[in-house]
Amino acid sequence: MRTLLAAAAAVLVLGPGNASADTFALVPDAVPALAPGPAVLPSAETPNEAGSLLLPPIVFDAPFLPAQERTYEQLQDLWARAGVAYGIPWQVLAAINKIESDFGRNMGPSSAGAVGWMQFMPDTWLRWGMDGSGDGIADPWNPEDAVFAAARYLAAAEGRTDISRAVFAYNHAQWYVDDVLQLAALFGGGAGADAVFSLDRMAVAIDESQQRVASLSEQLAAVETRVAELAPVAAALAARADDLELLLSDRLVAEQDAFHAGQELLAATTEVERLRAELEAAEAGLEAARSGVHASSFLPAAAGMLGMPTRADGYVFPVGGGAGAVSVGRDHHDYPAADIAAAMGAPVFVLADAMVLDVVDDARCGIGFTLRTLDGLEWVYCHLSHRDGSIQPGMLLPAGHWAGLVGSTGHSTGPHLHLGLRPARYPQEMPWFQEYAGSAFTWQEEVAQPVARTTQIFSVVPSAEPAEEIVEFTLAGG
């Protein structure tokens, strides 16, 4: 018979100090009746024995069955049940669920090999995964299994008494801890989960609109390039067809070639007109989606969900998306500059109060522009998929002004913003840029530090101890 776990719900309380301190406490609160949890609750003190889990086929490559979906209400119930079962604030589970898989929209496998609703690495799943749904299978692609396993893992990492430490164990980066706890605090704020779900819907609308604008912009640029290539060819063939000095047979061949070239040019021109109309409609849709942002909360967690900029020393980081989605190399392949890697369609912002010097559309930079900030520095933006219409020479724009979308136009090997300076120097070396490390972006060369172990592993024992309780060893080279 399935055991029903009943307990007081956990409400997240954000206390004084920074997010890396012990900022959460469990206090009683009333919650709706919860659905049953798993029939057997695995221990948070002891990991699974090797081979004890029944796994679905190809579990760490792709979901065996179609990915499951859950409504916001179903997810909130699931977080609450798992949190109660293992003594973990449900808001932390909710925040991890959002950050790791965007509420199940992006379940991997990731570049590191993490999979499922809560992005477990295979080795971690084998040790701490569980059957949370009661079907006998431990499946990280199943929301019940994954969320209950995440709660178990956090409890095993001392999350009942030190939630910051437990979140750090989940992902060994302080920016990740800060993001999770800030978002968890937003879940636990006065407006509760409804506010976060509203932000999530807004973020989805913005992201979809940005992706559409980015895609249409790159399609339009490609077809416009094709038109520019076809136009002189068609004109030359038409002139050859009208050359009376040619033999009649040569003129007939030229007329045929000119006709085909003209038809191809007409089709490409028609496609340009169609794409321009679609892009105009998509831009209007993006503006409508973005208009709701200004009325929303601009707490750090809300800004992160919406991909909005935040300030540091008067500067705004020029690419939105946060440290989990944006990365920067400390150097550049051939001259001082910063290549800021981000997803296609990620938002691009004016980095400081500035005047637009010029717009750029060429084979090397692609779609871009140059700015002069109030300190006299000139900044070059390159490889955008879309540039906002407000970016025109002579325009004065404030820091944080939406400037366009990340792309891969021009001489580019993948979606990123190329950020250059005149005279050339590394933006990465500037204090304001470095201040954003861990919040707006991660260094590409950064290596996660292992969690420090506080439990005792070895101890010196008297020689009189019974031999069967002692494992003798010798240090190499000692």
Buried (B, 14 or more C-beta within 10 A) or exposed (E): EEEEBEEEBBBBBBEEEEBBEEBBEBEEEEBEEBEEBBEEBBEBEEBBEEEEBEBBEEBBEEBBEEBBEBEBEBBBBBBBBBBBBBBBBBBBBBBBBBBBBBBBEEBBBEEEBBBBBBBBBBEBBBBBBBBBBBEEBBBBBBBBBBBBBBBBBBBBBBBBEBBBBBBBBBBEBBBBBBBBBBBBBBBBBEBBBEBBBBBBEBBBBBBBBBBBBBBBBBBBBEBBEBBEEBBEBBBBBBEBBEEEEBEEEEBEBBBEBBBEBBEBBEBBBEBBEEBBEBBEEBBEBBEEBBEBBEEBBEBBBBBBBBBBBBEBEEBBBBBBBBBBBBBBBEEBEEEBBBBBBBBBBBBBBBBBBBBBBBBBBEEEBBBBBBBBBEEEBBBBBBBBBBBBEEBEEEBEBEBBBBBBBBBBBBEBEEBBBBBBBEEEBBBBEBEBBEBBBBBBBBBEEBEEEEEEEEEEEEEEEEEEEEEEEEEEEEEEEE
